[in-house]
């Protein structure tokens, strides 16, 4: 079993003095902790016990739910690092499996460790044959994300020995490899179901990304050509999507997992959270927006004006980010990747021209510049997926597959962190005060 390099892992912030809260004349001392990248936090763990008060932070934009050694983001400076390594370097140099190992175990693997990890994943890619009955039972127009979530949770019934609430260290490697492997098979099968095509079984002779593309696009009459440049593009996209700190879906995985629900259940919940158009579904929304602009004559200035008009319902998808207040570092990589993929395929996509014009127009407009609304990762990713033949309803599934290692890493970190408690946010109640029950015959 791989061992985490403890030198690269810090699960607790460094004590750095105290903050004082003055509340109704009472002074309350609250510890200050500082992370390895000088991130500062006021620890309010004991606030309610000391004062009977809680803090209110809708959307949790100013609330840290945990300490973590996995991913660092500085939204102001446009920095994203996995285990300390810049995302730009990983997207350029690393494979998806190498990145998955890094996220999950905390360090870059040796060649021997990586080969063993890849083999462990490859050996578990085949689904139980009975699971095909579930795929066959879904309607032909079922969204692949719904299938992916449901079938991931269903693994709990087909892998009961792995669906444990308290796995021991010797079981964890198998559980993680099983989920990582079967997620790709389920995703490919969900596409084949929606396309009305026969399922293609995983091939142990292929590595992760080629195997997934083979299951997606192979047919009995025409094997899919595994172009090295396309494989590399998908590798890079998956690496860019692999983790993004405490986002909506990752926080969901941690919250569900904190109840000691098994990994399959926790990841299934994360998939559902990712599905929303304000999260992983945004890349599909971007492509649909570009198609709408194209069908309306391609007048980009018209839609930029609509985006600035408060009375308009139009929203410019793919711009702005909850965390980044500068250019999303992943978007910079994807933009270059988009040009490379389309040049390789020899395809002129009118949507790419609209996207470029839209970006150029918005970045020169004071409205967007002052609000720091820059293109994010979703802006160009859909164009790449479309170019290599991925249908629009599979875009969010591709995002989910890339994110699985990050979800796994956070689940693993959480269950291995001593003292982790079940997630239980508080609220400020604003409903009616106590009143008496009125029998129905007296209610008129």
C-alpha positions as CSV (number, residue, x, y, z in Angstrom):
1,X,0.0,0.0,0.0
2,X,1.4,3.4,-0.9
3,X,2.6,5.5,2.0
4,X,1.9,9.3,2.2
5,X,5.0,11.4,2.4
6,X,4.4,13.0,5.8
7,X,6.7,15.9,4.9
8,X,4.3,17.0,2.2
9,X,1.2,16.7,4.4
10,X,0.0,19.1,7.0
11,X,-3.5,18.5,8.2
12,X,-3.6,21.1,10.9
13,X,-2.9,24.9,10.6
14,X,-0.1,26.4,12.6
15,X,-1.2,28.3,15.8
16,X,-0.6,32.0,15.3
17,X,-2.0,33.9,18.3
18,X,-5.6,34.8,19.1
19,X,-8.4,37.0,17.9
20,X,-10.7,38.7,20.4
21,X,-14.4,38.9,19.9
22,X,-16.3,41.5,22.0
23,X,-19.8,40.3,22.4
24,X,-22.2,42.2,24.7
25,X,-19.3,43.3,26.9
26,X,-17.8,39.8,27.0
27,X,-14.4,39.3,25.5
28,X,-13.9,35.9,23.8
29,X,-10.5,34.7,22.8
30,X,-10.5,32.7,19.5
31,X,-7.4,30.9,18.2
32,X,-5.8,32.0,14.9
33,X,-4.3,29.4,12.7
34,X,-2.2,29.9,9.5
35,X,-1.8,27.4,6.7
36,X,1.4,26.6,4.8
37,X,0.6,29.2,2.1
38,X,-0.1,31.9,4.8
39,X,-3.9,31.4,4.6
40,X,-5.3,32.8,7.9
41,X,-8.3,31.6,9.8
42,X,-10.1,32.3,13.0
43,X,-11.0,29.0,14.7
44,X,-14.6,29.4,16.0
45,X,-15.0,25.7,16.9
46,X,-15.8,26.6,20.5
47,X,-17.7,29.8,19.8
48,X,-21.2,28.4,20.5
49,X,-20.0,26.6,23.6
50,X,-18.6,29.8,25.0
51,X,-21.2,32.3,23.9
52,X,-24.3,30.5,22.6
53,X,-23.8,32.4,19.3
54,X,-23.1,30.9,15.9
55,X,-21.8,32.7,12.8
56,X,-24.0,33.1,9.7
57,X,-22.3,32.7,6.3
58,X,-24.7,31.9,3.5
59,X,-22.9,29.9,0.8
60,X,-19.9,29.3,3.1
61,X,-17.8,31.8,1.2
62,X,-16.0,32.8,4.3
63,X,-16.1,29.6,6.2
64,X,-13.5,26.9,6.3
65,X,-15.1,23.4,6.8
66,X,-11.8,21.6,7.3
67,X,-8.0,21.7,7.0
68,X,-6.6,19.9,4.0
69,X,-3.2,19.2,2.4
70,X,-4.5,18.3,-1.1
71,X,-5.1,21.5,-3.1
72,X,-4.2,25.1,-2.8
73,X,-6.0,28.0,-4.6
74,X,-5.2,31.7,-4.5
75,X,-8.1,33.2,-6.5
76,X,-6.6,36.7,-6.4
77,X,-3.4,35.7,-8.0
78,X,-4.8,32.9,-10.2
79,X,-2.9,30.1,-8.6
80,X,-4.0,26.4,-8.5
81,X,-1.6,23.7,-7.1
82,X,-2.2,20.0,-6.4
83,X,0.0,18.9,-3.4
84,X,2.2,22.0,-4.1
85,X,2.7,21.4,-7.9
86,X,1.3,24.1,-10.2
87,X,-1.6,22.9,-12.4
88,X,0.1,24.3,-15.5
89,X,3.0,21.8,-15.0
90,X,0.8,18.9,-14.3
91,X,-1.5,19.6,-17.3
92,X,1.6,19.8,-19.6
93,X,3.6,16.9,-18.2
94,X,1.6,14.5,-16.1
95,X,-0.7,11.7,-17.0
96,X,-4.2,11.5,-15.4
97,X,-3.2,8.3,-13.5
98,X,-0.1,10.0,-12.2
99,X,-2.2,13.0,-11.1
100,X,-4.7,10.7,-9.5
101,X,-2.0,9.0,-7.5
102,X,-0.6,12.4,-6.4
103,X,-3.9,13.6,-5.2
104,X,-4.9,10.4,-3.4
105,X,-1.6,9.5,-1.8
106,X,0.1,12.9,-1.4
107,X,3.3,12.4,-3.5
108,X,4.4,11.7,-7.0
109,X,4.8,7.9,-7.6
110,X,7.9,6.1,-8.7
111,X,7.6,4.2,-12.0
112,X,7.0,1.0,-10.1
113,X,4.3,2.5,-7.9
114,X,2.6,4.0,-10.8
115,X,2.5,0.8,-12.8
116,X,1.2,-1.1,-9.8
117,X,-1.5,1.6,-9.3
118,X,-2.5,1.5,-12.9
119,X,-2.7,-2.3,-12.9
120,X,-4.8,-2.3,-9.7
121,X,-7.3,0.1,-11.5
122,X,-7.3,-1.8,-14.7
123,X,-8.0,-5.1,-12.9
124,X,-11.3,-3.7,-11.5
125,X,-12.8,-2.0,-14.6
126,X,-15.3,-4.8,-15.4
127,X,-18.8,-4.4,-14.1
128,X,-20.9,-7.2,-12.7
129,X,-22.8,-8.6,-15.7
130,X,-26.1,-8.2,-13.9
131,X,-25.6,-4.4,-13.8
132,X,-26.4,-4.3,-17.6
133,X,-30.1,-4.9,-16.6
134,X,-30.1,-1.5,-14.9
135,X,-28.7,0.2,-18.0
136,X,-31.3,-1.5,-20.2
137,X,-34.0,-0.4,-17.9
138,X,-33.4,3.3,-18.3
139,X,-35.2,5.2,-21.1
140,X,-33.2,6.0,-24.2
141,X,-33.3,9.8,-23.4
142,X,-32.1,9.4,-19.8
143,X,-29.4,11.9,-19.0
144,X,-26.0,10.2,-18.6
145,X,-25.3,12.1,-15.3
146,X,-28.4,10.5,-13.7
147,X,-27.2,7.1,-14.8
148,X,-23.7,7.7,-13.6
149,X,-24.9,8.8,-10.1
150,X,-27.4,5.9,-9.8
151,X,-25.1,3.2,-11.0
152,X,-22.2,4.5,-8.8
153,X,-24.5,4.2,-5.8
154,X,-25.6,0.7,-7.0
155,X,-22.0,-0.5,-6.7
156,X,-22.7,-0.6,-3.0
157,X,-24.9,-3.6,-3.7
158,X,-22.6,-5.4,-6.1
159,X,-19.4,-4.7,-4.1
160,X,-20.8,-5.3,-0.5
161,X,-17.3,-6.1,0.8
162,X,-16.0,-2.7,-0.4
163,X,-19.1,-0.7,0.6
164,X,-18.0,-0.5,4.2
165,X,-18.5,2.4,6.6
166,X,-15.2,1.8,8.4
167,X,-12.6,0.4,6.0
168,X,-9.3,-0.8,7.4
169,X,-6.0,0.5,5.8
170,X,-5.6,-2.8,3.8
171,X,-9.0,-2.4,2.1
172,X,-8.7,1.3,1.1
173,X,-6.4,0.8,-1.9
174,X,-8.8,-1.7,-3.4
175,X,-11.9,0.4,-2.7
176,X,-10.3,3.5,-4.3
177,X,-9.1,1.6,-7.4
178,X,-12.5,-0.1,-7.8
179,X,-14.4,3.2,-7.9
180,X,-11.9,4.9,-10.1
181,X,-12.0,2.0,-12.6
182,X,-15.7,1.4,-12.6
183,X,-16.6,5.1,-12.9
184,X,-15.1,5.1,-16.4
185,X,-16.9,1.9,-17.4
186,X,-20.3,3.2,-16.1
187,X,-19.7,6.6,-17.9
188,X,-19.0,4.8,-21.2
189,X,-22.0,2.5,-20.8
190,X,-24.3,5.4,-20.1
191,X,-23.2,7.0,-23.4
192,X,-23.7,3.8,-25.3
193,X,-27.2,3.5,-23.7
194,X,-28.2,7.0,-24.8
195,X,-26.8,6.4,-28.3
196,X,-28.6,3.1,-28.7
197,X,-25.3,1.3,-29.3
198,X,-24.0,-2.0,-28.0
199,X,-21.8,-1.8,-24.9
200,X,-18.0,-2.1,-25.3
201,X,-16.2,-3.9,-22.5
202,X,-13.0,-2.6,-20.9
203,X,-9.7,-3.8,-22.3
204,X,-7.0,-4.6,-19.7
205,X,-4.4,-4.0,-22.4
206,X,-5.2,-0.3,-22.6
207,X,-4.4,2.4,-20.1
208,X,-7.1,4.5,-18.4
209,X,-7.9,7.2,-21.0
210,X,-7.5,5.0,-24.1
211,X,-9.6,2.4,-22.5
212,X,-12.4,4.9,-21.7
213,X,-12.3,6.3,-25.3
214,X,-12.4,2.8,-26.7
215,X,-15.5,1.9,-24.6
216,X,-17.1,5.2,-25.8
217,X,-16.4,5.0,-29.5
218,X,-15.5,1.4,-30.5
219,X,-18.2,-0.4,-32.6
220,X,-18.4,-3.9,-33.9
221,X,-17.8,-2.7,-37.4
222,X,-15.3,0.1,-36.8
223,X,-12.7,0.1,-34.0
224,X,-11.9,3.6,-32.7
225,X,-8.5,5.0,-33.7
226,X,-6.7,6.1,-30.6
227,X,-5.0,9.2,-31.8
228,X,-2.1,10.1,-29.4
229,X,-2.8,13.8,-29.6
230,X,-6.5,13.3,-28.7
231,X,-5.6,11.0,-25.8
232,X,-3.1,13.6,-24.6
233,X,-5.8,16.3,-24.8
234,X,-8.3,14.3,-22.8
235,X,-5.5,13.5,-20.3
236,X,-4.9,17.2,-19.8
237,X,-8.6,18.0,-19.5
238,X,-9.0,15.4,-16.8
239,X,-5.9,16.6,-15.0
240,X,-7.3,20.2,-15.0
241,X,-10.6,18.9,-13.6
242,X,-9.1,16.5,-11.0
243,X,-9.6,18.7,-8.0
244,X,-10.6,22.2,-7.0
245,X,-10.5,22.4,-3.2
246,X,-13.8,22.7,-1.2
247,X,-16.2,23.3,-4.1
248,X,-19.9,22.3,-4.0
249,X,-19.4,18.7,-5.1
250,X,-16.3,18.0,-3.0
251,X,-17.9,19.5,0.1
252,X,-20.9,17.3,-0.6
253,X,-18.7,14.2,-0.8
254,X,-17.1,15.2,2.5
255,X,-20.4,16.0,4.2
256,X,-22.0,12.7,3.1
257,X,-18.8,10.8,3.9
258,X,-18.7,12.3,7.4
259,X,-21.7,10.2,8.3
260,X,-19.5,7.2,7.5
261,X,-21.6,6.4,4.4
262,X,-19.5,4.2,2.1
263,X,-17.4,5.7,-0.7
264,X,-19.8,4.8,-3.4
265,X,-22.7,6.6,-1.7
266,X,-20.5,9.7,-1.1
267,X,-19.3,9.9,-4.7
268,X,-22.8,9.4,-6.0
269,X,-23.9,12.4,-4.0
270,X,-21.0,14.4,-5.4
271,X,-22.0,13.5,-8.9
272,X,-25.5,14.9,-8.3
273,X,-24.0,18.1,-6.9
274,X,-21.7,18.5,-9.9
275,X,-24.7,18.1,-12.3
276,X,-26.0,21.6,-11.6
277,X,-25.6,24.3,-14.2
278,X,-23.9,26.5,-11.7
279,X,-21.2,23.9,-11.1
280,X,-20.1,21.1,-13.5
281,X,-23.0,21.6,-15.8
282,X,-21.7,25.0,-16.9
283,X,-19.6,23.6,-19.8
284,X,-22.8,22.3,-21.4
285,X,-24.5,25.7,-20.7
286,X,-21.6,27.5,-22.4
287,X,-21.9,25.4,-25.6
288,X,-25.6,25.9,-25.7
289,X,-25.1,29.6,-25.3
290,X,-22.6,29.7,-28.2
291,X,-25.0,27.7,-30.4
292,X,-27.8,30.2,-29.6
293,X,-25.6,33.1,-30.5
294,X,-24.6,31.4,-33.8
295,X,-28.3,30.7,-34.6
296,X,-29.1,34.3,-34.0
297,X,-26.6,35.5,-36.6
298,X,-23.5,35.5,-34.4
299,X,-23.9,39.1,-33.2
300,X,-21.6,39.0,-30.2
301,X,-22.0,42.6,-29.2
302,X,-25.7,42.2,-28.9
303,X,-25.3,39.4,-26.3
304,X,-22.6,41.3,-24.4
305,X,-25.0,44.2,-24.2
306,X,-27.7,41.8,-23.0
307,X,-25.4,40.4,-20.3
308,X,-24.9,44.0,-18.9
309,X,-28.6,44.8,-19.0
310,X,-30.1,44.1,-15.6
311,X,-33.6,43.8,-17.2
312,X,-32.4,41.0,-19.5
313,X,-32.6,37.3,-18.5
314,X,-29.5,36.5,-20.5
315,X,-26.4,35.4,-18.6
316,X,-22.9,35.1,-20.1
317,X,-22.0,31.6,-19.2
318,X,-18.3,30.6,-18.7
319,X,-17.3,34.0,-17.3
320,X,-16.5,34.7,-13.7
321,X,-15.8,32.3,-10.9
322,X,-16.7,32.1,-7.2
323,X,-13.0,31.8,-6.3
324,X,-10.9,33.4,-9.1
325,X,-10.8,37.1,-9.3
326,X,-8.2,37.0,-12.0
327,X,-7.9,34.8,-15.1
328,X,-8.6,31.1,-14.2
329,X,-5.2,29.4,-14.6
330,X,-7.0,26.3,-16.0
331,X,-8.7,28.4,-18.7
332,X,-5.3,29.6,-20.0
333,X,-4.2,26.0,-20.5
334,X,-7.5,24.9,-22.1
335,X,-7.5,27.8,-24.5
336,X,-4.1,26.7,-25.9
337,X,-5.3,23.1,-25.9
338,X,-8.4,24.0,-27.8
339,X,-6.3,25.6,-30.6
340,X,-4.1,22.6,-30.7
341,X,-6.9,20.0,-30.9
342,X,-8.8,21.8,-33.6
343,X,-5.6,22.3,-35.7
344,X,-4.9,18.6,-35.3
345,X,-8.3,17.6,-36.4
346,X,-8.3,20.2,-39.2
347,X,-11.7,21.4,-38.2
348,X,-12.9,25.0,-38.2
349,X,-15.6,25.3,-35.6
350,X,-17.7,28.5,-35.9
351,X,-18.4,28.3,-32.2
352,X,-14.7,28.7,-31.5
353,X,-14.7,31.9,-33.5
354,X,-17.7,33.2,-31.6
355,X,-16.0,32.2,-28.3
356,X,-12.9,34.1,-29.2
357,X,-14.8,37.2,-30.2
358,X,-16.8,37.0,-27.1
359,X,-13.8,36.8,-24.9
360,X,-12.0,39.6,-26.7
361,X,-15.0,41.8,-26.5
362,X,-15.7,41.2,-22.8
363,X,-12.1,41.6,-21.8
364,X,-12.0,45.1,-23.3
365,X,-15.3,46.1,-21.7
366,X,-15.0,48.1,-18.4
367,X,-18.2,46.3,-17.1
368,X,-16.5,42.9,-17.1
369,X,-13.0,44.2,-16.3
370,X,-14.1,46.1,-13.2
371,X,-16.1,43.1,-12.0
372,X,-13.1,40.7,-12.7
373,X,-15.2,38.5,-15.0
374,X,-12.7,36.5,-16.9
375,X,-13.2,33.2,-18.8
376,X,-13.2,30.1,-16.6
377,X,-12.5,26.5,-17.3
378,X,-15.9,25.8,-18.7
379,X,-15.6,28.4,-21.5
380,X,-13.4,26.3,-23.9
381,X,-13.7,22.8,-22.6
382,X,-17.0,22.1,-24.3
383,X,-15.6,23.1,-27.7
384,X,-12.7,20.6,-27.2
385,X,-15.1,17.8,-26.2
386,X,-17.4,18.6,-29.1
387,X,-14.4,18.5,-31.6
388,X,-13.4,15.0,-30.5
389,X,-17.0,13.7,-30.8
390,X,-18.3,13.9,-27.2
391,X,-22.0,14.7,-27.3
392,X,-23.2,17.7,-25.3
393,X,-25.1,15.7,-22.7
394,X,-21.8,13.9,-21.8
395,X,-19.8,17.0,-21.1
396,X,-20.7,17.0,-17.3
397,X,-19.9,13.3,-17.2
398,X,-16.5,14.0,-18.6
399,X,-16.1,16.6,-15.8
400,X,-17.2,14.1,-13.2
401,X,-14.7,11.4,-14.4
402,X,-11.9,13.9,-14.1
403,X,-13.0,15.0,-10.6
404,X,-13.2,11.4,-9.2
405,X,-9.6,11.3,-8.0
406,X,-10.1,14.6,-6.1
407,X,-13.3,13.4,-4.5
408,X,-11.5,10.1,-3.5
409,X,-8.6,12.1,-2.1
410,X,-10.8,14.3,0.1
411,X,-12.9,11.3,1.3
412,X,-9.7,9.4,2.2
413,X,-8.1,12.4,3.9
414,X,-11.3,12.9,5.9
415,X,-11.7,9.4,7.2
416,X,-8.0,9.2,8.1
417,X,-8.0,12.5,10.0
418,X,-8.4,11.9,13.8
419,X,-11.3,13.6,15.4
420,X,-13.3,14.1,12.2
421,X,-16.9,14.8,13.2
422,X,-20.2,14.3,11.2
423,X,-21.0,17.5,9.3
424,X,-23.8,19.4,11.0
425,X,-24.2,23.1,9.9
426,X,-26.3,25.3,12.1
427,X,-29.0,27.8,11.0
428,X,-30.8,31.0,12.2
429,X,-34.4,30.1,12.5
430,X,-36.8,32.8,11.0
431,X,-40.2,31.0,11.1
432,X,-43.2,31.4,13.4
433,X,-42.8,31.3,17.2
434,X,-44.5,28.5,19.1
435,X,-48.2,28.2,18.6
436,X,-50.9,25.7,19.5
437,X,-52.2,23.0,17.3
438,X,-55.7,23.7,16.0
439,X,-57.9,20.7,15.2
440,X,-59.0,20.4,11.6
441,X,-62.7,20.8,12.4
442,X,-62.0,24.2,13.9
443,X,-60.0,25.5,10.9
444,X,-63.0,26.2,8.7
